[in-house]
């Protein structure tokens, strides 16, 4: 019974670590995607403003 509990606890820890890694990766990618989208929107805005003048 003791070995089963240790394996179960290890599995839970592994899943938690995997979850933390995935969430961290998503947070890092979100930052770059957000910046990229803002840069593209600014570029489009500048193009539209330039064409009006």
N, C-alpha and C positions, 0 to 999 in steps of 0.2 A: 504494500500500500504506500509505503514511503517513497519508493522509486516512481510510482505513478504520479504522486503529488509533485515531485521535483520536475518530472517531465512536463506536467501540465503548467507549472509555474514558469518553466523555461519557455514553453510555447507562447504563453501570454506575454512574457517580456519581449520575445522576438517579434510578435505582432505589434506591440506598442512601439518598438524601435522602428519597424517598417513604416508604421503610420506616421511617426515623427519625421522620418526621412522624406516620405512622400509629401507631407504638408510643407516641409521646408523647401522642397524643390518647387512646388506649386507657388509658394510665396515669392521665391526668387524669380521665377519665370514671369509671374504676374507683374512684377516691378518693371521688367524690360518691355513687356507687351504694352503696358500702360504708357510708358515713355514713347515707344514707337508709334502708337496710335496718336498720341498728342502731337508728335512731330509731323506726322502725315497730315493731320487736320490743320495744323498751322501752315503747312506748305500749300494745301488746297486753298485756305483762306487768303494767303498772300497772292496766289495765282488769280483768284477771283477779284481781289482788290486791285491788282496790277492791270487787269483787263478793263476795269471800269474807268481807269484814268486815262 
